Amino acid sequence: MFFQPQERLCLFIDGTSLYSASRNLGFEVDYRKLLSFFRSKSNVLRAYYYSAVLETEEYSPLKPLTDWLVYNGYFLVTKTAREYTDHTGRRRVKGNMDIELAVDMLEMAPKIDHAVLFSGDADFRRLLEAVQRQGVRTTVIASIKTTPPLIGDELRRQADQFIELADIASHFTRRQIENRANRSNPAPPVRHPADHLSDLPEE
């Protein structure tokens, strides 16, 4: 990995993408450790976290997580995901955050030296090219060790640096002892937004 201690760095985390990759690799992300890991490497100006959230009339179980992110160094970007039934009767979700992420990265480009993208979506290739022309180095973190690989070849080639998620996961994996402690705690666990979306195909 190539990071410079004094460079101005910004994280752009596609929450659903990171959740899918970590679940495929068999670990759970500790978001406090994740932020600490990158702060130990560079001068992190901002850490964006993107997630679509399903509408509900009841109290959302996601609120503990979103509150925690906001108060612990993350800049949370959400929008309402729309759930509907298609013509075959299957439940589907609309809640793509690509535009929000792209706008934020382009706006931050003049203020940073290094953009770190947690996503394997090949649609971001053109975005990386645009910020690279402004002098920003780019790193993509995703996985080619899953089946199928969770990164597009075009995105991987465009990035200045590709980091395999499995190779750095140990720095921010939630320990099993913490999981056991959470299960014995009567308070409800903080869940990831994608826990509620992962079983629904996204359109």
C-alpha positions in Angstrom: 0.0 0.0 0.0 1.2 3.5 -0.8 0.0 6.2 1.5 1.7 9.4 2.6 1.4 10.6 6.2 0.8 14.3 5.2 -1.4 13.8 2.1 -5.0 15.0 2.3 -7.1 11.9 2.0 -10.8 11.4 1.7 -12.7 8.1 2.0 -15.8 7.4 -0.2 -17.5 4.3 1.2 -20.3 2.7 -0.8 -22.0 1.0 2.3 -23.8 -1.7 0.4 -20.8 -2.6 -1.7 -18.5 -2.8 1.4 -21.1 -4.9 3.2 -21.5 -7.3 0.3 -17.8 -7.8 -0.1 -17.1 -8.3 3.6 -20.0 -10.7 3.9 -18.6 -12.7 0.9 -15.2 -12.7 2.6 -16.6 -13.8 5.9 -15.9 -10.9 8.2 -17.8 -8.0 9.8 -16.5 -4.5 9.5 -15.7 -2.5 12.7 -16.1 1.1 11.5 -14.2 2.6 14.3 -11.2 0.6 13.5 -11.6 1.2 9.8 -11.4 5.0 10.3 -8.5 4.6 12.8 -6.6 2.5 10.2 -6.7 5.2 7.6 -6.0 8.0 10.0 -2.8 6.2 11.0 -1.8 6.2 7.3 -2.7 9.7 6.1 -4.4 13.0 7.0 -8.0 12.0 6.6 -10.1 15.1 5.8 -13.4 13.4 5.6 -14.9 9.9 5.5 -18.1 9.7 3.4 -20.5 6.8 4.0 -23.3 6.2 1.5 -26.4 4.2 2.1 -29.9 3.9 0.8 -32.5 3.2 3.6 -35.8 1.5 3.1 -38.9 3.5 4.1 -40.7 2.3 7.2 -43.5 3.6 9.3 -42.0 2.2 12.4 -38.8 3.1 14.3 -35.9 2.3 12.1 -33.3 -0.2 13.5 -30.7 1.6 11.4 -30.9 4.8 13.5 -28.3 3.6 16.1 -25.8 2.9 13.3 -26.4 6.1 11.4 -26.2 8.1 14.7 -23.0 6.4 15.6 -21.4 7.1 12.2 -22.4 10.8 12.4 -20.9 11.2 15.9 -17.8 9.2 15.3 -16.1 10.9 12.3 -18.2 9.9 9.3 -20.1 12.1 7.0 -23.3 10.2 6.4 -25.1 10.5 3.0 -28.4 8.7 2.8 -31.6 8.7 0.7 -34.8 6.7 0.8 -34.8 3.5 -1.1 -38.0 2.6 -2.8 -39.3 -0.9 -2.5 -41.8 -2.2 -5.1 -43.0 -5.4 -6.7 -42.2 -6.0 -10.3 -44.3 -7.7 -13.0 -43.2 -11.2 -11.9 -44.1 -10.6 -8.3 -40.6 -10.2 -7.0 -39.7 -7.6 -4.5 -37.2 -5.0 -5.7 -35.4 -2.0 -4.4 -34.4 1.3 -6.1 -31.8 3.1 -4.1 -28.6 3.7 -6.1 -26.1 6.2 -4.5 -23.7 6.6 -7.4 -24.7 10.2 -8.2 -24.3 11.3 -4.6 -20.9 9.7 -4.4 -19.7 11.1 -7.7 -20.8 14.7 -6.9 -19.1 14.6 -3.5 -15.8 13.3 -5.0 -15.7 15.9 -7.7 -16.4 18.6 -5.2 -13.7 17.4 -2.9 -11.1 16.9 -5.6 -9.6 20.4 -5.5 -9.1 20.0 -1.7 -7.5 16.6 -1.5 -4.5 14.7 -2.7 -5.9 11.1 -2.5 -9.3 9.7 -3.0 -10.0 6.2 -1.6 -13.1 4.5 -3.0 -14.7 1.5 -1.4 -16.6 0.0 -4.4 -16.1 -2.3 -7.3 -18.7 -0.7 -9.5 -17.1 -0.2 -13.0 -19.4 2.8 -13.6 -17.0 4.8 -11.4 -14.2 4.4 -13.9 -15.0 7.7 -15.6 -15.2 9.4 -12.2 -11.7 8.3 -11.2 -10.4 9.5 -14.6 -12.0 12.9 -14.0 -10.5 13.4 -10.5 -7.1 12.1 -11.7 -7.0 14.9 -14.3 -7.2 17.3 -11.3 -4.1 15.8 -9.8 -5.8 13.4 -7.3 -4.4 10.0 -6.7 -7.0 7.3 -6.5 -7.2 4.0 -4.6 -10.0 1.4 -5.1 -10.7 -1.1 -2.3 -12.8 -4.1 -3.4 -12.2 -7.8 -3.8 -11.2 -10.2 -6.6 -11.1 -13.1 -4.2 -14.9 -13.5 -4.0 -16.9 -15.5 -6.5 -17.6 -13.7 -8.7 -15.0 -10.9 -8.3 -16.6 -7.8 -6.8 -14.8 -5.3 -9.0 -14.9 -4.4 -12.7 -11.7 -4.7 -14.7 -12.1 -1.2 -16.1 -12.2 0.3 -12.6 -9.3 -1.7 -11.4 -7.2 -0.6 -14.4 -8.1 3.0 -14.0 -7.2 3.3 -10.3 -3.7 4.4 -9.4 -3.8 1.7 -6.7 -6.0 -1.3 -6.2 -6.1 -2.9 -2.7 -7.6 -6.3 -2.1 -10.1 -6.0 0.7 -9.2 -9.4 2.1 -5.5 -8.3 2.5 -6.4 -5.4 4.9 -9.5 -6.8 6.6 -7.6 -7.9 9.7 -7.1 -4.2 10.6 -10.8 -3.5 11.0 -12.5 -6.8 11.5 -14.9 -7.0 14.5 -13.6 -9.5 16.9 -15.6 -12.6 17.6 -15.4 -11.9 21.4 -17.2 -8.6 20.6 -19.9 -10.4 18.8 -20.4 -12.7 21.7 -20.6 -9.8 24.1 -23.1 -8.1 21.8 -25.3 -11.2 21.8 -25.4 -11.3 25.6 -26.2 -7.6 25.8 -29.9 -6.9 26.1 -29.6 -3.8 24.0 -30.4 -4.4 20.3 -27.3 -4.7 18.1 -26.3 -2.0 15.7 -26.9 -3.3 12.2 -25.6 -2.4 8.8 -28.1 -0.8 6.4 -27.5 -3.5 3.8 -28.7 -6.1 6.3 -32.1 -4.9 5.4 -31.5 -4.6 1.6 -29.2 -7.5 0.8 -31.9 -10.0 0.2 -33.7 -7.8 -2.2 -32.4 -7.4 -5.8 -31.6 -3.9 -6.6 -32.6 -2.3 -9.9 
